[in-house]
Amino acid sequence: MINSLPIIYCPNTNCSNPSNSWGSQQCEACQAQLIYRYLWAVTLEVEISVGELLGDRYYVVAPQVWLDTKPGEPPFMYEELPGYIMPYLHLSPQRLHTPEVYGFYQYQEETYLTDILLLYNVPLDSEGKLFPSLVEAWPTATPVRQVYWFWQMMQLWKPLSEKRVAFSLLTNNLRVENWRLRLLEFDIQPRKTKLRDFKIFWSNLISTAHPDIQQPLTEICHMISDIGESLEAIALKLNQLLLEQAAKLPLNFQIIGATNTGPTRLHNEDYCYPTEQDLNNNQLVPHLAIICDGVGGHDGGEVASQLAAQSIKKLVQNLLIEVEQQQELTSPNLVNKQLEEIVRVVNNIIATENDEQGRESRQRMGTTLVMALQLPQKVKPAPELHPNNAHELYIVNIGDSRAYWLSRNACQLLTVDDNVASREVLLGHCLHWQALKRRDGGALTQALGTKAAEFIRPTIQRFLIEEEGLLLLCSDGLSDNNWVENSWAEYTPKVFRGEISLKQGVEYLIELANQKNGHDNTSVVLVHYSLSPEKLVLFNIPTVTTPVKETAIKELSEASKELLYSNDEELSEPDSEPQLKNVQNFSSLKPWMFMIGLLFILLVGAIISVWRNWENFNSTPGDLPENWQTPIRSEPLETPLSPNS
C-alpha cells in the first residue's frame, strides 16, 4: 500500500531521468509523451486494495483497473502462451470491439502464486473509468443508436461463436462507447450459446426501446430461431430499419486531402484523393477518399499508387451509378462483394503490368490502399418524405495505410495493418507487442499488385454515421510512432468549433508528420461529417460540392479494359461541365433578360395599341373584323429558369 500517487515513468528507454510526477503529460527530461495505460485485471479469487502498487509497477486505481506506471518496459509473459487466451489472439481483427492481451502479473499470496491476466484496449476512458454497460445506456439512447447496437451485436455473434465466447455479449462485459460496442473481457467458461439466448437478451431490452422502433424490433426478434442461418435471414430487415432511422438525420460532410514528399525523400510514391484541385467539377466528391502508398521504389511505387487510385475512381463511379439506379436498397453483403471485386480488378491491372515488365519478387511494384466510400443510397422512410442519404460508410484497406474516427472525446483506429505482427497474433504465435519487436514485424503481408488476385484478402467494414466526427485517412508517414493517437486532441476540437478549417487541419497533420517522423512521404485526407443543417468549414469560405450525375451503366469488366491506358482522363462526361457553366452564366443574366424582355413587349404592345386605335378610328363599322372584341392571343412568356432547375 502506498499513501501517495505513484511516479509515472517515461516510455523512452534512453531517457536520462525517466521519473515524472502523476498528471504530467510530457517527460520533464526528454519531452517524450507520457503514456497512461489503464489495464483490466481479470481476477476472480484475489481481492487487492485500491491504492496498492504491485511489483513496483502496477497501481490499482479501482477494483480490477490497474495503471502501468512503466509502459516502456515489457510486461511478464510466458514463453508458451496459455491456451485460454487464444480467443483474444484469434479475434484480434475485431479489436475495434474486443480487448487484447497485455501480459500477466504473478500475484504472490502466502505460499502460492496467482496468475492475473492483464488486458488492454478495454472500454476505459482516459481516467481509467469504465464506460457504461449496454443495459445501462440503452433506455436513453436514440432510436438509430439502439438499432445500430443491435446490428453490431449481430455482426459479432458469428465470429465470437466460432471461438465459443459469444456468451460474453450477453453479460455485463458488453459496454458502449458512444456508437460502438466494446467487450471488457471474454467469458471463457466452456458453454454452448444458442441463438435463443440472443433472442431472450434482446427481448428484454425491447420494452424500453424508443417507441419508433419497438414494433419492428419485436418482429425481428420473433424471426430469430435456432434453425439454419437465421441471423442472416433477418439481416435485410434489420438493415432496412437501421438505414431508415439514420436517414431521418441531416447528413452534411466536406472533404479535403493533400500529399507531401517529406523532408528526406526525392520522390512521392503516395497518391491522395481528393486534393484541393479535385474538389471542383468531380462526380466522386465528396463520397470517395483514397490513399495509396506505393512500394517498389520510385520507378514502381509511384506508378502503382497512381494506377490503383485512377482505376478505383472509375470503377467506383460505375458502382455509384448502378446503386443510384436501383429501386431497392443494396445490401451490405452485396456492396462488400462489389468492393472486393473492384480491389481484385485493380490488383490484376498492376500485377499484369509487373508481368509485362518482367518484375519479380521484391522488384514487383505494388501499393497499399485505404479507401472510404460514403455510399449515397436513398431511403424513403414514408410516402410523404423525400428520400434521404442512408449514412453508410465503407472502409476498405490493404497494407498499413490507416483510417481513424475522431470524435470530440476519442480517437478510434478503424483498420488493422496487414503486416507480420498482425499475422503472428492472428495465428496465436505471440502477443502484439512481442510481434512488433521482430525485425520484420512491420513488413507488409499484403499489397495491391504484388501477387495474384486470389491471394488478396481486402478488409471491408461498414459503419453508420450517426454522430459528428472526423474521418482521417493517412499513410504511415503520419501514423508511425503513434502520432495520430498523440496529436488528435490538438486539432479535432478546433475543427468542430470552426476555429480552424478542414484544410488547415490537413496542413497541420502533414507538418506534424514531417517534423516528428520525417522519414517518408505523407498523405492525409480529412472528412468532416455533421448531423446538423449548419454549414461546415472547409476553407476560409464555404465550398459547394457537385452531386453524382447520371451516366450510362458500364460493366466492371468492360471498364477495366480501358483503365490501364486512360488514367489521365476526366471522370465527368466531356460536354457536361461546359453545359453546366453555360447554364450558370445564363442563370446569372436571367433577371436582366426578363426586365429587358418585359419592357420590349410593353413597348411593342403600346405601339400596336395606338396603331389599332388609329385604324379603328378611321374605319366604318362594316369594316370591323368579326372577332374584334376578342383579345389577340400572344405566345406566353417563357418562364426564366430558376437557379435550382
N, C-alpha and C positions, 0 to 999 in steps of 0.2 A: 504494500500500500504506500502511495506517495501522497503528500499533502498539497503539492503544487502542480501546476501544469507542466508537462514534460518538455524536454528540448526537442526541437524539430531539426533533423539533420539534412544537410544539403545533399541532393541526389548526385552532384558532381563528385566522382570518386577522387578527382585530383584537387579538390578544394583544400586550401591551406588551413582554414578554420571553419569546419562544417557546422558547428553548433549555432542554432538560432532560436530565439525566443518564440513561444507559441503565439500565433497570429501573424507573424511576419510572412510576407508574400515573396520576397526575394532574399537570397542569401546575402548577408552583410559583407562577406568576404569576396565572393566572386560574382555576385549579382545574378546567379542562376535562379530560375523559377523554382520555388519550393513546392513540393507535392504533398497534399493532404489526402492520403489514400485510405479511405474507410473500407473496412472488410466486414464480412458477415461470418461469424464463428458458428459453425454447425456443431452444436454440442447438446446432448440430452441428459447427461449424467453429472456434469460438473457445473457448480454454481460459483461464479467468480464475481467479486465485488467491483462495482463501478469505481473508477479512480485508481485501480491497480495497474502497475506497469509490469508486464510479463516478459521475462527474458531480457530485460533492459531494452525492450524494443516495442512491444505492443501495448498501447494504452487503452484501457477499457473505458469507453465514453458512455456506453449504455449496455444493457444486457444483450450479449451477442454482437455488439457493434464495437469493433476494435479499430484503432488508428495505428498504422505502421509508421513509427517515427523515424525509421531508417529505410526509406523507399529505394535508396540506391544500392542496397545490399540484397542479394537473392535470398528468398525465404528457404526454409528447410523443405526438402523433397526427397522421397525415397528413390533409389536407383531404379527399382522395379515399381511401376505405378500400380496402386491397388485397383482391383477390378471394379469396385463400386463407384469409382469416379469416371469410368469410361463414358457414361451417358453425357457428362458435361463436355467431354472432348469430341465425341461423335456429333453432338448437336452444336458445335461451335459456329457453323454457318448461320445459326439462328441467334447469334449473340446480341442482336438488337432487342431480343426478348428474354434470353436465357443468361444465367450467370456463368462465370468461368472460374476454374480452379487456380488459386494463387499459390497454395502450398499447405503445409501442416505446422501446427505448433504442438510440441510434446509437453503436455502439462503433467508435472510430477505431483502426485498426491500420495503422501506417505511412502509406501514402498513400490508403487507401480506407476507406469506412465500411461497417460490417456492421449490418444491422437485426436486433435481438434482440427477439422478441415476448415480452411480459410478460403472464402470465395470473394472475388471482386467482380466488377461490372454488375453490381446489385442495385436494387431500387432504393438507394440512399441519396439524399440531397447533399449539397456542398458542406453542410454542417453535420453530416452523419445521422440525419433523422430519416426515418422510414417514410416512404410515400404511402398514401392510404391504400387499403385493400380495395378490390373491385366492389365488394359488398358495401363498403363504407361510402365510396364515391358515387355509386350507381344512382341513388334517388335524385341527386341534384344535377346530374349530367344532362346535356342537351340531347334531344332525340337522335341526332345524327351521330353523336359520340357513342351513345348506347348501342346503336346498331353496328357502329364501327368496331367496338369492343367485341361484340358477338362475332363479327366477321373474322377478326384476328384470332379469336379463340378457335374458330373452326379451322383456320389455316394451320394452327399449331397442333391441332389434335392428332393428325396423322403422323407427322414426324416424331412426336413425343410418344405416341402409342407404339411405334416401331421399336423404341428403346425402353418400353414398359415404364414410362414415367408420366403418362398422361394424367394420372390421378392428381398430380401437382397442380393442374389447372382448376381443380375443384376444391382447393383448400385456401386457407388464409395466406398462403405463399404467393397467391396471384395478386399483384399490386398494379397500380396505374400511375403513370407519369404523364399527365395531360392526355394526349391521344393514344399513347401506346401501352400495351400490356407488358408487364415485366414480372419475371419469376424470381423470388427471393432465394429459393433452393429447390432441389428436386426431392420428391418423396420417392425414395429408392427401396421402399419395402416391396417385396415380391407380391404383386397383386395384378389381377387382370381386370382392367377397367373397360366397361362396356358403354355403348352409346346411350343406353337408358340412364346411366349415371349423369352423362352430359345433359340429357333431356330434363332430368329432375332438377339439376342445378339451375338451368335457365328458367324452368317453370316457376321456381321460387322467386326469381327476380322480376318476372314479367308483371306481377301485381303492382310493383312500384315503378314500372316504366312510364315514360311520358305517354299521356293519353293518345297522342297521334300515332303511336306505334304499338300500342298494346295488342290490338286485334290482329294486325299482320304478324307480329312476333308469336302470338298464340297459335296461329295457323301454321307457321313454320315449325314450331316446336312439336306440334301434333304429327308432322310429317317424319320426324326423326324416329328411326327404329333400329333394330339390330340386324336388319336384313340387308345384305349387299352393301353397295356404295351409297348409303342413304345421305351422307353428308354432301356428296357430290350432287345427288339428286335435288337437294334443296338449295344448292349454291346459287342457281339462277334467280330464284325467288328472293333470296336474301340480298343478292346483288342489286336487284331491281329496287328493293326497299331502301337500300343504302344510298344508291345514286339519286333516288327521288328526294330523300331527305337532304342530301348535300346540295342538290340543285336549287333548293329554296334559299340558299345563302348567296349573296352577291360576290362573285369572284372577280377580282382585279389583279393584274400582275404586269410587271415590267421586267425587262431582262437586258443585260449588257455583259460583255466579256472582253478580255484582252489577253494577249500573249507577249512574252518578253524573252529575249535571248538570254539575258542574265549577264553578270559581270565577268564570267570566266569562259563562256562558250563563244565560238565563232559562228556557229550555225544554229538556227532554231529548228529543232525537229518536232516541236509541238504544233498542233493545229487547234485553233479555238473558234467556236461558232456559237452565237453571233458576236462579232466585234461591232464597234460603232458604225463601221461602213456598211454592215449588213442590215441595219435596223430599218432602212427605208426601202420601200418597193420590194419586199421579200415576202413570199407567201407563208414561209415557215415561222416567221417571227410573230409572236413570242412563244410559240408552242414547243420549239425544239432547241435543245442545248447540247453541244458536243465538245468533248475534249479528247484529243488523241495525242499520245506521247510516243513518238517514233523510236524504234530500236533498230540497230543495224548500221549505225554510222550516218554521217550527214549525207552520204550519197545514196542511202537507202531509207533511213528512218524518216526523213522529212518527206520523201516521196510516198512512203507507206501511209503516213498520217494524213497527208493531203488527199491521197487516193481514197482512203477509207471514209473520210468525212464527206467528200464530194459525192461518193457513191451512196452513202447513208442518206444524205439530204434528198436525193432524187427518189430513192426507194420509200422513204418516209412520206414524201409528198404524195406518192401513189396511195400509200396506206391511208393518209388523211382524206383524200378524195373518196376512196372506197368507203370509209367509215361514215363520211358525211352523207353519202347517198343511201345508206342503209335505213330502212324503216324501223327496225328494231335495234335495241342496244346490242353491241358486240360484247360477248362475254369475256372476262379476263383471261380465261384459258385460250380462247381463240386469238386474242391480242398477243398473248405471250408467244404463241406458236408463230404468228406472223413476224414478230420482232426477232425471234430466234432464226427464222428463215432469212430475214434481212441480214443478220450477222453472218450467217453461213455464206450467203451470196457474196458479201463484201470480202469475207475471208478468202474465198476461192479466186476472186479477182486479183488480190495481192499475191496469193500463192501461185497463180498462173504466171504472173509477171516474174516472180522469183524463178520459176522453172524455165521460162524463156530466156532469162539472163544467165542461167546456169549457176544460180546461187545455191550453195549447200551449207548445212549445219549452221554455225553462228554467223555466216555471211548472209543468210536469208534476212531480208528486211521484214519488219513487222511493226505493229503499233498496239499500244494499249487503247482501251476505249472506255469512257464513261459517258453515258448519254441519258438525258432526261427528256421525256416526251409527255407533255400535258395534253392528253387526248380529249379534244373538244367535242365529245359526244353530247348530243342533245337529249334532254329528258323532259317529258311533258307530264308533270305530276297530275294535272287535272285538265279537263277540256277548256276551262276558261283561262288557263295560264299559258303564257308563251314558253316555248322550250328554253331551257337554261343549260349551261355547261355542267357536266357531270362531276367535275372536280377530280378526275382521275389523273394520277401522276405515275408514270412508269420509269423505272431506273434500270438501265442495262449497263453491266460492266464486265470487262475482261482486262486482266492485268492489275496494276496498282494505282491507277488514277481513281480518285475518290469522289464520293458525294456525301455531303453533310446537310443536316437540317438544323438551322439555327433559330431558336425561339427567343423570347425575352429573357428566359432564365435557364437555358440549356443548350448544349452543343451535342448533337447526336450523329455519330458516324453511321451512315446507312449501308455502306458497302463493305465487303470483305476482300482483302487483297488476294489475288491469285499468285501466291509466292510459296516458296518451300516451307516457310514457317507455318502458314495456314494449312498446308497439306499434311505436315507431320502431326499437327494437333488433330486434324480430322481423322487421321488413321490411328490415333490413340498411342502414338510413339512417345510423345513428351508434352509438356505444358508450353504455352505460347512464349513465355519469357525465356524458357530454355531453348526453344527453336530459334528465337531471334539471335541467340549467341552463336549459332552456327555461322561459319564464314559465308555460306550460301543461303542463309536464312531469308534474305531479301530478294533472292533470284526469282525471276518470273517463271511460273509454270504454264502460263497461257499468254499468248499474244496473237492478234489477228495476222494471218498470213504466213505464220511460221510452220504450220502443219496443215494437213487436210481437214476439211470441214467436219468430218465425222468425229474428229478428236477434240473439237472445240465445244466447251460447255459454258456458254454465257450465263451469268446470273441475272435473272429478270425478276424484279419485285414491283408490286403495285401498291401505291399508297393513296390515301384520300386526303385532300387538302380541306381541313375543317377548322384551321386556326391560322392566324397570321404567322408568317415565318419567312426566313431567307433560305433558299436552296443554294448551296455552294458546291460547284464542281471545280476540281483543281487537279493539276498534275502533281507528281511527287516533289517538284521543285518548291512547292509551298508546304505540302503535308509532311515532309520529312521532319524528324525531330519534334513532332507533335506541335508545330507552330499554329495549326488551326485551333487545336484544343487550348493552347496557351494564350491566344490572342482574340478569340471571338468576342469576348465581353468588352473589348475596347471599341469596336465599331458597330456591332449589331444594334445596341440600344439607340445609337445616334442615327442609324438609318431609319429605325422605326419612328423616332421622334421627328424625322425630317431635318435634322441638323446637318447631315451630310447626304449627298446624293448617292445613288447607286454607283455611278461612275467613279466617284471619289472613293467609295468602298473598295472597288476593284483596284484602283490605283494604290490604295493603302496596302492591300494584300500583296501586290506584286513588289512593292518597295520593301515590305517586310521580308518576303522570301529572298530578295536579293541581298538584304543586309544580314539576315540570320542564317540562311542556308548558303545561297550564292554559288552553289556548285552545279546548277542545272538550269535548263530553260524552265520558265514558269508560265502556266496558263490558268486563268481564273474566269469563271462565269458565275454571276450572281443573279438570282431571280427573286424578286420580292412579291410574295403572294399576300393579298389583303382580302378580307371578307367584309369590307365596308365600302360604301359608294365613294369614299374620298379618293382623290387622285393621288397616285404615288409619285415620288420624286426620282426621276432617272438622271436627268442633268439638272442644270440650274433652271431650265424651262421645261415644261411638260412636253412629252412627245406623243404622237399618235401612231398606233400600230395598225397594220393592214391585215384585215381578215383573210382567211384562206379562201381563194377563189375556186369556182367550179371549173374543172377541165375534164377532158376525156380520160376515162379509166384506162390504165395500161397494166398489163400483166407483169408481174415481177420478172419473169423470165425474159420478156421482151425488153424491159427497161434495162436489165442488167447487161444486155448485149451492147448497149450504147455507152455504158458508164466509163469504160477504160479509156476511151479516146475523146470524151466530151466533158472533161472535168471543169472546164472554164466557162461552160455555157450557163446562161442565166436560167434559174428555175421558173421564172414567170414567163407567160406567153409573150411572143415578140411584140404584138401590137397592143397588148392590154394596157401597158403603162402610158404610151403616148395618148391613147384614147382617154385614159383617166385624167391625164394632165389637161387635155382639151376640155373635158367636162368641167374640171375645176376652174379653168380660166373662163369658160363660158358662164359658170355659175357666179363668178365674181362680177361679171358685167350685167347680169340679169336685171337688177333694179334700174340701171340707166337705160337699158334697152326697152324695158317696159314703159318708162316715163316718156322716152322719145317717141315710141310707137303710139302711145296713147295720145300725145299732143298732135302727132301727124294725122291720126284718124279723126280727132275732133276738128282739125283744120279742114280736112277734105270734106267732112260731113257738113261743116258750115258753108263751104263754097257750093256744094251740091244743093243745100237747102235754099240758098239765095238764088241760085240759077233756076231751080224748080219753081220757086215762088214767083220769080220774074216771068217764067214761061206761062204759069197758070194765070198770072195777072193779064197777059196779052192774049189768051186763048178764049174761045167761046165754049159754053157748056157742052156742045156736041163734040168738041174736040177732046174732052177729058177721057182718059183711059178708064176701062171698066173697074179696075181694082185700085183706083187712085187712093181710096181710103185705107188700103192695106199697107202696113209698113213694108218698106223694101227689106227683104231678108238679106243680111250680110253674113259672111262666114264668121263663126265665133272666134274670138281672140284665143290664140294658143296660150294656155296657162304656163307660165315660166316654171322650169324645173326647180323643185325645192332642193336645198343642199343635201338632203338625205336620199334623193332619188338615184 
